[in-house]
Amino acid sequence: MVYVFCVQTAQDHDTYDQLALDQWDFYVLPRSVLKDLGQKSLRLSTLKALASKGGGTEKGVLWADLRETVTSAAVGQDRD
């Protein structure tokens, strides 16, 4: 019902830590938004724009807010 895209934001190998949640940007989109695009791929700039229209921000969602954002995005979405 909802897609969560995760983007690692570390700029160099020395600071990269896959478990550091502050190094990740999370973008949440309802499946219907992606289905309406009719595309098989998605640029990050497009993802950011779509996420900001859907109640998120272009900077993404913080880990602490992810659960609430996913729950909100799922409202009204059809289940398989």
N, CA, C and O atoms as a GROMACS GRO file, in nm:
protein
  320
    1MET      N    1   0.080  -0.119   0.000
    1MET     CA    2   0.000   0.000   0.000
    1MET      C    3   0.085   0.126   0.000
    1MET      O    4   0.044   0.230  -0.051
    2VAL      N    5   0.204   0.116   0.058
    2VAL     CA    6   0.293   0.232   0.071
    2VAL      C    7   0.436   0.187   0.038
    2VAL      O    8   0.478   0.078   0.075
    3TYR      N    9   0.508   0.273  -0.031
    3TYR     CA   10   0.650   0.248  -0.057
    3TYR      C   11   0.733   0.344   0.027
    3TYR      O   12   0.701   0.462   0.040
    4VAL      N   13   0.839   0.290   0.084
    4VAL     CA   14   0.935   0.372   0.157
    4VAL      C   15   1.068   0.361   0.084
    4VAL      O   16   1.124   0.253   0.070
    5PHE      N   17   1.118   0.474   0.037
    5PHE     CA   18   1.247   0.481  -0.031
    5PHE      C   19   1.348   0.533   0.070
    5PHE      O   20   1.322   0.630   0.141
    6CYS      N   21   1.463   0.469   0.076
    6CYS     CA   22   1.568   0.507   0.170
    6CYS      C   23   1.693   0.545   0.092
    6CYS      O   24   1.739   0.471   0.005
    7VAL      N   25   1.746   0.663   0.123
    7VAL     CA   26   1.864   0.712   0.053
    7VAL      C   27   1.975   0.737   0.154
    7VAL      O   28   1.958   0.815   0.248
    8GLN      N   29   2.087   0.671   0.136
    8GLN     CA   30   2.204   0.690   0.222
    8GLN      C   31   2.270   0.822   0.182
    8GLN      O   32   2.296   0.844   0.064
    9THR      N   33   2.299   0.908   0.279
    9THR     CA   34   2.346   1.043   0.250
    9THR      C   35   2.492   1.069   0.283
    9THR      O   36   2.540   1.181   0.267
   10ALA      N   37   2.564   0.968   0.330
   10ALA     CA   38   2.706   0.989   0.362
   10ALA      C   39   2.781   1.035   0.237
   10ALA      O   40   2.757   0.984   0.127
   11GLN      N   41   2.870   1.130   0.253
   11GLN     CA   42   2.941   1.188   0.139
   11GLN      C   43   3.077   1.124   0.113
   11GLN      O   44   3.134   1.141   0.005
   12ASP      N   45   3.130   1.051   0.210
   12ASP     CA   46   3.258   0.984   0.187
   12ASP      C   47   3.263   0.853   0.265
   12ASP      O   48   3.184   0.831   0.357
   13HIS      N   49   3.356   0.770   0.228
   13HIS     CA   50   3.367   0.636   0.286
   13HIS      C   51   3.400   0.640   0.435
   13HIS      O   52   3.352   0.555   0.510
   14ASP      N   53   3.480   0.736   0.478
   14ASP     CA   54   3.522   0.741   0.618
   14ASP      C   55   3.407   0.769   0.714
   14ASP      O   56   3.410   0.724   0.828
   15THR      N   57   3.306   0.842   0.669
   15THR     CA   58   3.194   0.875   0.758
   15THR      C   59   3.074   0.783   0.738
   15THR      O   60   2.977   0.789   0.814
   16TYR      N   61   3.079   0.698   0.636
   16TYR     CA   62   2.968   0.608   0.607
   16TYR      C   63   2.944   0.512   0.722
   16TYR      O   64   3.037   0.444   0.768
   17ASP      N   65   2.820   0.506   0.768
   17ASP     CA   66   2.779   0.410   0.870
   17ASP      C   67   2.637   0.368   0.838
   17ASP      O   68   2.543   0.444   0.860
   18GLN      N   69   2.620   0.249   0.787
   18GLN     CA   70   2.489   0.204   0.743
   18GLN      C   71   2.387   0.195   0.856
   18GLN      O   72   2.267   0.192   0.830
   19LEU      N   73   2.434   0.190   0.980
   19LEU     CA   74   2.342   0.182   1.093
   19LEU      C   75   2.310   0.316   1.156
   19LEU      O   76   2.227   0.323   1.247
   20ALA      N   77   2.373   0.423   1.110
   20ALA     CA   78   2.347   0.557   1.163
   20ALA      C   79   2.222   0.612   1.095
   20ALA      O   80   2.226   0.650   0.978
   21LEU      N   81   2.113   0.617   1.167
   21LEU     CA   82   1.986   0.658   1.108
   21LEU      C   83   1.986   0.802   1.060
   21LEU      O   84   1.908   0.837   0.972
   22ASP      N   85   2.073   0.886   1.117
   22ASP     CA   86   2.078   1.025   1.071
   22ASP      C   87   2.146   1.039   0.935
   22ASP      O   88   2.147   1.148   0.878
   23GLN      N   89   2.204   0.931   0.884
   23GLN     CA   90   2.266   0.934   0.751
   23GLN      C   91   2.168   0.887   0.642
   23GLN      O   92   2.208   0.872   0.526
   24TRP      N   93   2.046   0.865   0.677
   24TRP     CA   94   1.947   0.818   0.581
   24TRP      C   95   1.835   0.918   0.566
   24TRP      O   96   1.791   0.979   0.664
   25ASP      N   97   1.788   0.936   0.443
   25ASP     CA   98   1.667   1.012   0.416
   25ASP      C   99   1.561   0.911   0.375
   25ASP      O  100   1.588   0.821   0.296
   26PHE      N  101   1.442   0.925   0.430
   26PHE     CA  102   1.331   0.835   0.401
   26PHE      C  103   1.222   0.912   0.328
   26PHE      O  104   1.183   1.021   0.371
   27TYR      N  105   1.174   0.856   0.219
   27TYR     CA  106   1.068   0.917   0.140
   27TYR      C  107   0.954   0.817   0.131
   27TYR      O  108   0.974   0.701   0.098
   28VAL      N  109   0.834   0.865   0.161
   28VAL     CA  110   0.716   0.779   0.166
   28VAL      C  111   0.618   0.820   0.058
   28VAL      O  112   0.582   0.937   0.046
   29LEU      N  113   0.574   0.722  -0.021
   29LEU     CA  114   0.475   0.748  -0.124
   29LEU      C  115   0.370   0.638  -0.123
   29LEU      O  116   0.403   0.520  -0.113
   30PRO      N  117   0.243   0.676  -0.133
   30PRO     CA  118   0.140   0.575  -0.152
   30PRO      C  119   0.159   0.505  -0.286
   30PRO      O  120   0.205   0.566  -0.383
   31ARG      N  121   0.124   0.379  -0.291
   31ARG     CA  122   0.139   0.302  -0.415
   31ARG      C  123   0.061   0.364  -0.529
   31ARG      O  124   0.106   0.361  -0.644
   32SER      N  125  -0.056   0.422  -0.499
   32SER     CA  126  -0.139   0.482  -0.605
   32SER      C  127  -0.067   0.594  -0.678
   32SER      O  128  -0.087   0.613  -0.798
   33VAL      N  129   0.016   0.670  -0.607
   33VAL     CA  130   0.092   0.779  -0.670
   33VAL      C  131   0.189   0.722  -0.772
   33VAL      O  132   0.201   0.773  -0.883
   34LEU      N  133   0.259   0.617  -0.735
   34LEU     CA  134   0.354   0.555  -0.826
   34LEU      C  135   0.283   0.489  -0.944
   34LEU      O  136   0.330   0.495  -1.057
   35LYS      N  137   0.171   0.426  -0.916
   35LYS     CA  138   0.094   0.360  -1.023
   35LYS      C  139   0.047   0.463  -1.125
   35LYS      O  140   0.051   0.437  -1.245
   36ASP      N  141   0.003   0.579  -1.078
   36ASP     CA  142  -0.045   0.684  -1.168
   36ASP      C  143   0.065   0.741  -1.257
   36ASP      O  144   0.037   0.792  -1.366
   37LEU      N  145   0.191   0.731  -1.212
   37LEU     CA  146   0.302   0.779  -1.295
   37LEU      C  147   0.319   0.694  -1.420
   37LEU      O  148   0.353   0.746  -1.526
   38GLY      N  149   0.295   0.564  -1.407
   38GLY     CA  150   0.308   0.475  -1.520
   38GLY      C  151   0.451   0.458  -1.568
   38GLY      O  152   0.475   0.432  -1.686
   39GLN      N  153   0.545   0.471  -1.478
   39GLN     CA  154   0.687   0.459  -1.513
   39GLN      C  155   0.747   0.338  -1.442
   39GLN      O  156   0.694   0.292  -1.341
   40LYS      N  157   0.859   0.289  -1.495
   40LYS     CA  158   0.929   0.177  -1.433
   40LYS      C  159   1.049   0.222  -1.352
   40LYS      O  160   1.109   0.143  -1.279
   41SER      N  161   1.085   0.350  -1.364
   41SER     CA  162   1.197   0.402  -1.287
   41SER      C  163   1.161   0.542  -1.238
   41SER      O  164   1.064   0.603  -1.283
   42LEU      N  165   1.243   0.592  -1.145
   42LEU     CA  166   1.211   0.719  -1.080
   42LEU      C  167   1.340   0.790  -1.042
   42LEU      O  168   1.428   0.731  -0.979
   43ARG      N  169   1.352   0.915  -1.081
   43ARG     CA  170   1.468   0.996  -1.042
   43ARG      C  171   1.449   1.044  -0.898
   43ARG      O  172   1.336   1.058  -0.851
   44LEU      N  173   1.559   1.068  -0.831
   44LEU     CA  174   1.551   1.118  -0.694
   44LEU      C  175   1.480   1.253  -0.689
   44LEU      O  176   1.403   1.278  -0.596
   45SER      N  177   1.505   1.339  -0.786
   45SER     CA  178   1.438   1.470  -0.788
   45SER      C  179   1.287   1.455  -0.800
   45SER      O  180   1.212   1.531  -0.738
   46THR      N  181   1.241   1.359  -0.879
   46THR     CA  182   1.098   1.333  -0.893
   46THR      C  183   1.042   1.276  -0.764
   46THR      O  184   0.933   1.316  -0.720
   47LEU      N  185   1.114   1.185  -0.703
   47LEU     CA  186   1.074   1.127  -0.576
   47LEU      C  187   1.057   1.236  -0.470
   47LEU      O  188   0.958   1.236  -0.396
   48LYS      N  189   1.152   1.328  -0.462
   48LYS     CA  190   1.145   1.436  -0.365
   48LYS      C  191   1.024   1.525  -0.390
   48LYS      O  192   0.956   1.565  -0.296
   49ALA      N  193   0.999   1.556  -0.515
   49ALA     CA  194   0.884   1.641  -0.549
   49ALA      C  195   0.752   1.572  -0.514
   49ALA      O  196   0.662   1.635  -0.458
   50LEU      N  197   0.740   1.445  -0.547
   50LEU     CA  198   0.618   1.371  -0.515
   50LEU      C  199   0.598   1.357  -0.365
   50LEU      O  200   0.486   1.369  -0.316
   51ALA      N  201   0.706   1.332  -0.292
   51ALA     CA  202   0.697   1.318  -0.146
   51ALA      C  203   0.654   1.449  -0.081
   51ALA      O  204   0.576   1.448   0.014
   52SER      N  205   0.702   1.560  -0.132
   52SER     CA  206   0.665   1.689  -0.073
   52SER      C  207   0.518   1.722  -0.098
   52SER      O  208   0.456   1.790  -0.017
   53LYS      N  209   0.463   1.676  -0.210
   53LYS     CA  210   0.321   1.697  -0.240
   53LYS      C  211   0.232   1.610  -0.151
   53LYS      O  212   0.119   1.646  -0.121
   54GLY      N  213   0.285   1.494  -0.110
   54GLY     CA  214   0.205   1.399  -0.035
   54GLY      C  215   0.213   1.417   0.116
   54GLY      O  216   0.179   1.325   0.190
   55GLY      N  217   0.257   1.532   0.162
   55GLY     CA  218   0.260   1.557   0.305
   55GLY      C  219   0.398   1.541   0.366
   55GLY      O  220   0.419   1.579   0.481
   56GLY      N  221   0.492   1.485   0.290
   56GLY     CA  222   0.629   1.474   0.339
   56GLY      C  223   0.704   1.601   0.304
   56GLY      O  224   0.644   1.704   0.275
   57THR      N  225   0.834   1.592   0.306
   57THR     CA  226   0.915   1.708   0.267
   57THR      C  227   1.016   1.664   0.163
   57THR      O  228   1.043   1.545   0.147
   58GLU      N  229   1.071   1.761   0.093
   58GLU     CA  230   1.173   1.731  -0.007
   58GLU      C  231   1.300   1.679   0.059
   58GLU      O  232   1.381   1.612  -0.006
   59LYS      N  233   1.319   1.707   0.187
   59LYS     CA  234   1.435   1.658   0.261
   59LYS      C  235   1.412   1.517   0.315
   59LYS      O  236   1.504   1.455   0.368
   60GLY      N  237   1.291   1.467   0.301
   60GLY     CA  238   1.262   1.334   0.350
   60GLY      C  239   1.203   1.338   0.490
   60GLY      O  240   1.181   1.444   0.548
   61VAL      N  241   1.176   1.220   0.542
   61VAL     CA  242   1.115   1.203   0.672
   61VAL      C  243   1.221   1.152   0.769
   61VAL      O  244   1.301   1.066   0.734
   62LEU      N  245   1.220   1.204   0.890
   62LEU     CA  246   1.311   1.154   0.993
   62LEU      C  247   1.268   1.015   1.037
   62LEU      O  248   1.149   0.982   1.030
   63TRP      N  249   1.362   0.936   1.082
   63TRP     CA  250   1.334   0.801   1.130
   63TRP      C  251   1.225   0.805   1.238
   63TRP      O  252   1.135   0.721   1.239
   64ALA      N  253   1.234   0.902   1.326
   64ALA     CA  254   1.139   0.912   1.437
   64ALA      C  255   0.996   0.936   1.388
   64ALA      O  256   0.900   0.901   1.457
   65ASP      N  257   0.980   0.995   1.272
   65ASP     CA  258   0.847   1.026   1.216
   65ASP      C  259   0.802   0.927   1.110
   65ASP      O  260   0.693   0.941   1.054
   66LEU      N  261   0.882   0.826   1.083
   66LEU     CA  262   0.854   0.735   0.972
   66LEU      C  263   0.726   0.656   0.993
   66LEU      O  264   0.645   0.643   0.901
   67ARG      N  265   0.706   0.602   1.112
   67ARG     CA  266   0.587   0.520   1.138
   67ARG      C  267   0.459   0.601   1.115
   67ARG      O  268   0.366   0.554   1.049
   68GLU      N  269   0.455   0.721   1.168
   68GLU     CA  270   0.337   0.806   1.152
   68GLU      C  271   0.313   0.843   1.006
   68GLU      O  272   0.200   0.846   0.959
   69THR      N  273   0.422   0.871   0.934
   69THR     CA  274   0.411   0.908   0.794
   69THR      C  275   0.360   0.791   0.709
   69THR      O  276   0.276   0.810   0.621
   70VAL      N  277   0.411   0.672   0.735
   70VAL     CA  278   0.366   0.553   0.662
   70VAL      C  279   0.219   0.526   0.691
   70VAL      O  280   0.142   0.497   0.599
   71THR      N  281   0.180   0.537   0.817
   71THR     CA  282   0.040   0.515   0.854
   71THR      C  283  -0.052   0.615   0.785
   71THR      O  284  -0.158   0.578   0.735
   72SER      N  285  -0.011   0.740   0.782
   72SER     CA  286  -0.092   0.844   0.716
   72SER      C  287  -0.102   0.820   0.565
   72SER      O  288  -0.207   0.840   0.505
   73ALA      N  289   0.009   0.778   0.505
   73ALA     CA  290   0.011   0.754   0.360
   73ALA      C  291  -0.075   0.634   0.323
   73ALA      O  292  -0.125   0.627   0.210
   74ALA      N  293  -0.094   0.540   0.415
   74ALA     CA  294  -0.171   0.419   0.387
   74ALA      C  295  -0.322   0.442   0.392
   74ALA      O  296  -0.398   0.363   0.338
   75VAL      N  297  -0.364   0.551   0.455
   75VAL     CA  298  -0.508   0.578   0.467
   75VAL      C  299  -0.568   0.596   0.327
   75VAL      O  300  -0.520   0.675   0.247
   76GLY      N  301  -0.672   0.520   0.301
   76GLY     CA  302  -0.742   0.530   0.173
   76GLY      C  303  -0.682   0.449   0.061
   76GLY      O  304  -0.736   0.449  -0.050
   77GLN      N  305  -0.573   0.380   0.086
   77GLN     CA  306  -0.510   0.299  -0.018
   77GLN      C  307  -0.576   0.161  -0.023
   77GLN      O  308  -0.610   0.103   0.080
   78ASP      N  309  -0.592   0.109  -0.144
   78ASP     CA  310  -0.651  -0.023  -0.161
   78ASP      C  311  -0.552  -0.130  -0.121
   78ASP      O  312  -0.432  -0.118  -0.145
   79ARG      N  313  -0.603  -0.235  -0.058
   79ARG     CA  314  -0.522  -0.352  -0.024
   79ARG      C  315  -0.531  -0.454  -0.136
   79ARG      O  316  -0.631  -0.463  -0.206
   80ASP      N  317  -0.424  -0.529  -0.152
   80ASP     CA  318  -0.426  -0.637  -0.252
   80ASP      C  319  -0.508  -0.754  -0.201
   80ASP      O  320  -0.522  -0.855  -0.270
   0.00000   0.00000   0.00000
